[in-house]
């Protein structure tokens, strides 16, 4: 699930939301109707969508082992290119703009523990990252560019509960930590504060941070009422964290101190994903949640002071 805004003069008046199941629906949030339905993954589950900000193009990943690039300009809705990943798992890809118009795409490869990184739009292979010990399947990944340093880094969560930080340029592991006794189901990372958090099937979230030597440092766990988290998302202003729970609830925390702020109950099945909008007007920022019950809920929860008094 992905929130996006229209370009040019309409960007403040019309907002849209992208959701994926067997197809990709582009929803108009003013009319609450699907403006467009994109069929590109042969009816297979769509597990990730994102946008290439410099071009406005859409990128999607399905369980048909393909990542597709869509041209949506001037009313078009066609796949213009695709990448074969070889992976039928649920690990979502990660996208990073490394230079204007040039992107790095990271995805789980065909082999159990490998992560492949390519450059877009050329599809030039960059590297393959494989740990030197058996950690099981790659469960979740996050590419990011540090403010200081020669090149991008990648965070990865594995089936055995480990987190690894990779140096993409050097193709080497920088640090490793055992964040969970169960598979890491999801992670998110605050690139400004160098602080992240991950979830699994447990009744807790595991926060962690990077020190100046890029070592992963585990912090005190955050208890949950019920076990299981599918997805985590930090709002763009760094004030709020949302979690998608197996208990059908969306939970909102203050990101600074991880204090619980709200438990949002609407869905009748597992919540699979959460996303914050990035509207320029704080009063119009929304939280979207997608569930296994085939519904997407939208929430307007806080004033412009939300999260400021966390803790």
Beta strands, then each sheet from edge to edge (+ up, - down):
strand 1: 2-5
strand 2: 15-20
strand 3: 24-28
strand 4: 33-38
strand 5: 46-52
strand 6: 57-62
strand 7: 66-71
strand 8: 78-84
strand 9: 94-99
strand 10: 102-108
strand 11: 115-120
strand 12: 124-129
strand 13: 138-144
strand 14: 153-158
strand 15: 162-167
strand 16: 172-178
strand 17: 186-190
strand 18: 195-199
strand 19: 204-210
strand 20: 216-218
strand 21: 222-223
strand 22: 229-234
strand 23: 240-245
strand 24: 249-254
strand 25: 260-265
strand 26: 271-276
strand 27: 287-291
strand 28: 296-299
sheet 1: 1+ 2- 3+ 4-
sheet 2: 5+ 6- 7+ 8-
sheet 3: 9+ 10- 11+ 12-
sheet 4: 13+ 14- 15+ 16-
sheet 5: 17+ 18- 19+ 20-
sheet 6: 17+ 18- 19+ 21-
sheet 7: 22+ 23- 24+ 25-
sheet 8: 26+ 27- 28+
end
